[in-house]
Amino acid sequence: MPQNCRTSLGADKLAQLVSTLTSASSVPEIYRQSAAILLDKNVLNCKAVTFYARTNGSYKVAYATGKSSKPISPKTRPSLAKLIDGEIPYLPTGKQGLILPIRTNTRMTGLMRLDCQPRSCLLNGKSKSAIGRAKWLTLHAISSMIASSIENLRIHQKLKRQSIIDPLTRVYNRGHFDRQGKIELLRAKRYNKKIAYILIDIDNLKDINDEFGHMEGDHVLKSIGRILKHNCRQIDLVCRYGGDEFVIVLQETGRKDAMRKAEALHKEMLNLSMKPGHKKTTMPITTSIGVAAISKGLNNHATLFRAADKALYQAKLSGKNRCCCYK
């Protein structure tokens, strides 16, 4: 960063901003921390700061320290379109404010509007459309840091999500179940809450793969994943355990309610069947389900899962295509 920019912003404030933006865990936190620096009387002494996020071609207010502004669109403001396209570096707003882009080299993230104190206007006194070099370098540095922080956070969140999601069914994977299941069970024990596991096995996935091909088998797995996600609450944890097995963590749910839920899911999945266009036969899709709920003897992640697995095994032994509960 240029020396005159560091002088304008202040080494301590620059270090503070870099530190806070690097450690921010959400975009609103990035906005909040950046606004605190911009409002600091020893930095730019802004009167109000507004951040706009890009949404479907327009820019909606994502964070504001003053009165909330309305969305703005380049379609109705040609000068704003020039700013977004990079034809101008900033856009003056009246006598005491301006708008700057928040962008990286590859992505336009949003806009930042600064409204100034009457005696500390960012714009030059003689020309209300010009800005001093030192102030411009300061603002450009801040907007660049904000853009980079948002982009890094976006990439980090995307990679994190990819690491916990099963790519085929789009439900959580086994690793996330093992980690989060332990957390949820410990939380249930701590607050004396009910919790239950449902373990689901597709009875005839191998037959489907042999009869119709693995692509059709993948279609069945995707369909099962969609049914489970659609019919479970947001607080429930739906995971693909591996192969043809799925597992669900039902929070605040006892044994009877978990069994009722398992039977409802079983009925919903019975509506699925396989009949590709090049085959004359139809193959029904059936599932076996095991249920277990927290109790005195089942009070940790491993024992509760083993209990659900034993219940699933009992369902298989009893002829498949049914639900069994561990007692």
Backbone torsions as a table, in degrees:
resi	resn	phi	psi	omega
1	MET	NA	139.4	-178.5
2	PRO	-58.9	148.7	-177.2
3	GLN	-62.1	-40.8	-177.8
4	ASN	-67.3	-24.9	175.4
5	CYS	-71.1	-40.3	179.4
6	ARG	-64.7	-37.2	179.8
7	THR	-66.8	-41.3	-178.8
8	SER	-66.7	-44.0	-177.3
9	LEU	-79.1	-34.4	-177.0
10	GLY	97.1	127.0	-175.0
11	ALA	-59.8	-40.8	-178.3
12	ASP	-68.1	-40.1	179.4
13	LYS	-69.6	-37.1	176.9
14	LEU	-62.7	-46.5	179.0
15	ALA	-62.0	-39.1	179.1
16	GLN	-63.9	-43.9	-179.0
17	LEU	-65.5	-45.8	179.1
18	VAL	-58.6	-44.2	-178.5
19	SER	-64.3	-45.6	-177.2
20	THR	-69.5	-38.5	-179.8
21	LEU	-70.2	-35.8	179.8
22	THR	-66.3	-35.9	-176.7
23	SER	-91.3	-3.4	-178.0
24	ALA	-63.8	138.0	-177.5
25	SER	-104.4	-0.5	179.5
26	SER	-154.2	159.6	178.4
27	VAL	-64.8	-43.5	176.0
28	PRO	-56.7	-34.3	177.6
29	GLU	-67.9	-37.9	176.2
30	ILE	-61.1	-45.4	178.7
31	TYR	-62.1	-45.6	-175.9
32	ARG	-64.1	-44.4	-179.2
33	GLN	-68.7	-38.5	178.6
34	SER	-65.9	-42.2	180.0
35	ALA	-62.3	-37.3	179.5
36	ALA	-60.8	-38.8	177.7
37	ILE	-69.5	-43.6	-177.9
38	LEU	-67.0	-30.0	178.7
39	LEU	-82.0	-14.4	-178.2
40	ASP	-60.8	127.0	-177.6
41	LYS	-66.0	-19.6	178.9
42	ASN	-88.9	-2.1	178.9
43	VAL	-111.2	-84.4	-179.6
44	LEU	-118.7	-15.3	174.9
45	ASN	56.2	46.6	178.9
46	CYS	-71.6	151.4	177.1
47	LYS	-81.9	-38.7	-179.9
48	ALA	-154.3	150.8	179.4
49	VAL	-130.7	132.9	177.8
50	THR	-129.2	130.7	175.9
51	PHE	-109.5	132.7	178.2
52	TYR	-111.6	134.8	176.3
53	ALA	-103.7	142.7	-179.0
54	ARG	-75.2	125.1	-178.9
55	THR	-142.8	109.6	176.3
56	ASN	51.7	47.5	175.0
57	GLY	87.0	-14.6	176.8
58	SER	-116.1	176.5	-176.8
59	TYR	-124.6	112.8	-177.9
60	LYS	-101.7	151.0	-178.6
61	VAL	-65.7	123.7	178.5
62	ALA	-103.7	-27.8	179.2
63	TYR	-161.8	136.8	-179.6
64	ALA	-145.8	138.0	177.2
65	THR	-93.4	-20.8	179.0
66	GLY	-108.4	-148.6	177.3
67	LYS	-66.3	134.1	-177.5
68	SER	-65.6	131.2	-179.7
69	SER	-91.8	164.8	177.2
70	LYS	-82.1	159.9	174.4
71	PRO	-58.8	150.6	177.7
72	ILE	-123.7	148.8	-176.2
73	SER	-135.2	136.9	176.6
74	PRO	-66.7	-17.4	179.8
75	LYS	-68.9	-29.7	-178.0
76	THR	-103.1	-8.4	179.9
77	ARG	-131.1	96.0	-177.9
78	PRO	-56.6	-36.7	179.8
79	SER	-65.3	-33.4	177.0
80	LEU	-68.3	-36.4	176.9
81	ALA	-62.2	-39.1	177.7
82	LYS	-64.4	-38.8	178.6
83	LEU	-64.4	-44.5	-179.1
84	ILE	-66.5	-36.2	179.5
85	ASP	-77.8	-6.5	178.1
86	GLY	86.2	11.3	-179.1
87	GLU	-75.8	-27.1	175.6
88	ILE	-131.2	147.7	-175.4
89	PRO	-77.8	-27.2	179.5
90	TYR	-156.4	165.7	-176.5
91	LEU	-127.7	112.4	177.4
92	PRO	-64.2	144.4	176.1
93	THR	-125.5	100.2	-176.9
94	GLY	69.4	-147.8	-176.3
95	LYS	-94.9	-16.6	-171.4
96	GLN	-135.8	39.3	178.0
97	GLY	-166.8	169.0	177.8
98	LEU	-158.2	162.7	177.7
99	ILE	-119.7	134.1	177.9
100	LEU	-121.5	149.9	176.6
101	PRO	-78.9	149.6	170.9
102	ILE	-113.4	101.9	-174.4
103	ARG	-145.0	150.4	169.6
104	THR	-100.1	-172.2	179.3
105	ASN	-67.0	-24.9	-173.9
106	THR	-117.6	-10.5	-171.9
107	ARG	-143.7	133.9	172.1
108	MET	-89.8	111.5	-173.2
109	THR	-90.2	-42.1	-177.4
110	GLY	177.9	-159.7	-178.8
111	LEU	-133.1	154.6	178.2
112	MET	-128.4	120.1	178.7
113	ARG	-106.3	131.2	179.0
114	LEU	-117.6	124.0	173.7
115	ASP	-108.3	129.1	-168.2
116	CYS	-97.0	159.0	169.4
117	GLN	-69.0	149.2	-177.0
118	PRO	-53.3	-37.2	-175.3
119	ARG	-100.2	6.2	179.9
120	SER	-132.7	44.1	-176.8
121	CYS	-63.1	136.9	178.7
122	LEU	-69.3	-29.7	-178.4
123	LEU	-80.7	151.1	179.6
124	ASN	-65.2	148.7	-178.6
125	GLY	-63.8	-40.3	-176.6
126	LYS	-74.7	-38.4	-177.9
127	SER	-124.5	110.6	-176.4
128	LYS	-73.8	4.4	177.1
129	SER	-114.2	3.8	-177.8
130	ALA	-113.7	157.0	-178.9
131	ILE	-134.7	141.2	-179.5
132	GLY	-64.9	151.4	-176.6
133	ARG	-61.1	-44.5	-177.6
134	ALA	-62.9	-43.4	179.4
135	LYS	-67.1	-38.7	179.6
136	TRP	-63.6	-43.7	179.1
137	LEU	-62.5	-38.1	177.5
138	THR	-63.2	-49.8	-178.6
139	LEU	-65.3	-40.4	179.0
140	HIS	-63.3	-40.7	178.5
141	ALA	-63.5	-44.2	-179.0
142	ILE	-65.0	-46.6	-179.4
143	SER	-63.7	-36.2	178.5
144	SER	-66.5	-41.2	178.4
145	MET	-65.6	-39.8	178.3
146	ILE	-62.8	-46.3	-179.3
147	ALA	-61.7	-45.1	-179.9
148	SER	-64.0	-39.4	-179.7
149	SER	-65.8	-42.3	178.4
150	ILE	-64.1	-43.2	-179.6
151	GLU	-65.8	-43.3	178.5
152	ASN	-62.9	-39.5	178.5
153	LEU	-66.1	-40.6	178.6
154	ARG	-61.3	-45.0	179.7
155	ILE	-64.9	-43.2	179.8
156	HIS	-61.4	-44.3	-179.3
157	GLN	-67.4	-36.3	178.4
158	LYS	-65.2	-45.8	179.4
159	LEU	-65.4	-38.7	179.0
160	LYS	-63.4	-43.0	179.7
161	ARG	-65.5	-40.6	178.6
162	GLN	-61.7	-31.0	-177.5
163	SER	-75.6	-15.8	-177.4
164	ILE	-116.2	-1.2	-177.0
165	ILE	-108.2	134.7	173.2
166	ASP	-72.2	121.5	-172.3
167	PRO	-65.9	-24.9	-178.2
168	LEU	-82.5	-52.1	-172.8
169	THR	-93.5	-14.1	-179.8
170	ARG	65.3	19.8	169.0
171	VAL	-102.6	174.8	-179.8
172	TYR	-64.8	154.9	-179.6
173	ASN	-95.3	179.6	-175.8
174	ARG	-63.9	-40.0	-179.8
175	GLY	-58.6	-43.0	179.2
176	HIS	-67.6	-37.1	177.2
177	PHE	-62.2	-45.0	-178.9
178	ASP	-62.3	-39.1	-178.8
179	ARG	-77.7	-52.6	-173.4
180	GLN	-74.1	-31.2	177.9
181	GLY	-61.0	-41.8	177.3
182	LYS	-62.2	-41.9	-179.3
183	ILE	-64.0	-45.7	-177.4
184	GLU	-66.5	-36.3	-179.8
185	LEU	-70.9	-39.3	176.2
186	LEU	-63.1	-38.8	178.2
187	ARG	-65.2	-41.3	179.0
188	ALA	-62.5	-41.2	178.7
189	LYS	-66.1	-42.1	-176.7
190	ARG	-63.5	-41.2	-176.4
191	TYR	-101.7	12.8	177.1
192	ASN	55.8	47.6	179.9
193	LYS	-104.7	157.6	175.7
194	LYS	-80.9	152.7	175.0
195	ILE	-158.2	146.6	-177.2
196	ALA	-143.1	152.6	175.4
197	TYR	-113.3	137.6	172.4
198	ILE	-118.2	122.9	179.7
199	LEU	-111.6	124.9	-173.0
200	ILE	-119.1	133.4	177.4
201	ASP	-126.6	130.5	176.3
202	ILE	-78.1	116.1	-172.0
203	ASP	-61.1	-41.5	-167.4
204	ASN	-121.8	32.5	-179.4
205	LEU	-63.6	-38.0	178.8
206	LYS	-62.8	-42.3	178.0
207	ASP	-63.2	-38.1	178.5
208	ILE	-64.6	-43.8	178.4
209	ASN	-62.0	-41.3	-178.4
210	ASP	-70.6	-35.9	-175.5
211	GLU	-83.7	-41.7	-172.1
212	PHE	-113.7	-14.4	-178.5
213	GLY	105.0	158.6	-175.4
214	HIS	-69.6	-25.8	177.0
215	MET	-65.0	-38.5	177.4
216	GLU	-70.9	-34.5	175.0
217	GLY	-62.6	-39.4	176.4
218	ASP	-64.1	-36.2	178.0
219	HIS	-62.8	-39.1	177.6
220	VAL	-63.3	-45.2	179.4
221	LEU	-60.3	-43.0	177.9
222	LYS	-62.4	-42.1	-179.1
223	SER	-64.8	-42.1	177.5
224	ILE	-61.7	-44.8	178.9
225	GLY	-58.3	-42.6	179.8
226	ARG	-65.2	-42.6	180.0
227	ILE	-62.1	-45.1	-178.6
228	LEU	-64.8	-42.8	179.3
229	LYS	-65.3	-41.8	-176.4
230	HIS	-67.7	-31.4	-173.8
231	ASN	-102.6	8.9	176.6
232	CYS	-116.2	157.1	179.9
233	ARG	-76.5	164.0	177.6
234	GLN	-65.0	-30.1	-179.2
235	ILE	-77.1	-13.9	178.6
236	ASP	-81.1	154.3	-177.5
237	LEU	-110.6	109.3	179.9
238	VAL	-102.7	122.5	-174.3
239	CYS	-135.3	149.9	167.4
240	ARG	-92.2	115.9	-176.1
241	TYR	-76.7	-31.2	178.9
242	GLY	151.4	145.7	178.0
243	GLY	57.3	-116.1	-178.1
244	ASP	-106.2	21.8	-177.1
245	GLU	-115.6	139.7	174.2
246	PHE	-123.9	153.5	177.3
247	VAL	-136.2	141.9	-179.7
248	ILE	-125.5	132.9	172.8
249	VAL	-101.3	114.4	-179.7
250	LEU	-99.8	111.1	179.7
251	GLN	-81.0	148.7	178.0
252	GLU	51.8	42.4	-178.0
253	THR	-133.9	125.1	178.0
254	GLY	-85.1	-177.7	-174.4
255	ARG	-62.6	-46.3	-177.4
256	LYS	-64.7	-45.0	180.0
257	ASP	-67.8	-34.8	178.2
258	ALA	-66.0	-39.2	178.8
259	MET	-66.4	-40.0	176.9
260	ARG	-62.9	-40.1	178.6
261	LYS	-65.0	-42.5	179.2
262	ALA	-61.1	-42.5	179.5
263	GLU	-66.2	-36.4	177.6
264	ALA	-66.6	-41.8	177.7
265	LEU	-66.0	-40.6	178.9
266	HIS	-60.1	-43.6	178.8
267	LYS	-64.0	-40.2	-179.7
268	GLU	-64.7	-39.4	-177.9
269	MET	-75.0	-20.0	176.9
270	LEU	-66.1	-17.7	179.2
271	ASN	-74.1	-11.9	179.3
272	LEU	-82.7	144.9	174.1
273	SER	-155.8	161.2	-178.8
274	MET	-111.0	125.6	172.8
275	LYS	-154.3	75.9	177.5
276	PRO	-62.2	158.8	-174.1
277	GLY	-60.3	-31.4	-175.6
278	HIS	-88.7	2.4	179.2
279	LYS	-115.6	141.9	178.7
280	LYS	-88.3	-22.7	-176.6
281	THR	-88.0	155.6	176.0
282	THR	-116.6	133.8	179.5
283	MET	-116.3	117.4	177.3
284	PRO	-68.7	153.2	178.4
285	ILE	-109.0	119.0	-179.8
286	THR	-119.4	157.0	-179.9
287	THR	-133.9	149.8	170.7
288	SER	-111.3	139.9	-172.0
289	ILE	-133.1	135.0	174.5
290	GLY	-116.0	139.9	-176.8
291	VAL	-126.8	138.9	174.0
292	ALA	-146.7	143.0	-179.3
293	ALA	-124.9	154.8	-178.7
294	ILE	-60.8	138.4	178.4
295	SER	-154.6	-173.7	-177.0
296	LYS	-59.7	-41.4	-179.1
297	GLY	-89.1	-11.2	-179.9
298	LEU	-120.4	81.2	-172.1
299	ASN	-126.4	20.1	170.3
300	ASN	-144.0	168.8	-173.1
301	HIS	-58.9	-45.1	-175.6
302	ALA	-67.0	-46.6	-177.6
303	THR	-68.9	-35.6	179.4
304	LEU	-68.3	-39.4	178.4
305	PHE	-67.8	-40.9	178.3
306	ARG	-61.6	-37.6	178.5
307	ALA	-64.2	-43.8	177.5
308	ALA	-63.3	-36.8	178.9
309	ASP	-66.5	-39.2	177.2
310	LYS	-65.9	-39.5	177.2
311	ALA	-64.2	-38.7	176.8
312	LEU	-63.8	-41.9	179.0
313	TYR	-61.9	-39.0	177.8
314	GLN	-64.3	-39.3	176.6
315	ALA	-62.2	-38.1	178.1
316	LYS	-66.1	-45.1	-178.7
317	LEU	-64.9	-29.3	-176.9
318	SER	-82.8	4.5	176.8
319	GLY	116.9	4.5	179.6
320	LYS	66.8	179.3	175.9
321	ASN	54.3	48.9	-178.9
322	ARG	-161.1	172.7	177.7
323	CYS	-114.3	139.6	174.7
324	CYS	-132.4	146.0	-179.0
325	CYS	-116.3	136.2	177.9
326	TYR	-72.4	130.9	-179.4
327	LYS	-115.7	NA	NA
